[in-house]
Amino acid sequence: MILGISVFAISVLAAYFEIPKLRNCGTKGNVSVYLIFLAIGNFLVIWRTLGLPFLNPGDWIEFAMRPLTKLLLSLGFI
């Protein structure tokens, strides 16, 4: 748990220095993308630190594509 908190603290420190630089570039999109990837990374590190299992990315893709495949099959495109 301490490892997860320390990674989060380092991420906040990095964001403290990087966000002003990104704002000076004049685009808000860079800041939002940076924060989204930072949040995803922190979530994954904390998840891993707690010892929780990761799902296989293939399962996510199958879950997302199954309805589309059924639709295409019913319409006769496949």
SULURDA-V102304 format. One line per field, one symbol per residue. ss: DSSP state (h for helix, s for strand, l for the rest). phi: phi as a letter, one per 40 degrees, with the letter a starting at -180 (. if undefined). burial: # if it has 24 or more other C-alpha atoms within 12 Angstrom, else .. Layout:
# SULURDA-V102304
ss: ???
phi: ???
burial: ???
This chain:
# SULURDA-V102304
ss: lhhhhhhhhhhhhhhhhhhhhhhhlllhhhhhhhhhhhhhhhhhhhhhhlllllllhhhhhhhhhhhhhhhhhhhlll
phi: .ccccccccccccccdcccccccccgbccccccdccccccccdcccdcccgcccccdccccccccdcccccccccgcb
burial: ......##..#.......#..............#...#...#..##................................
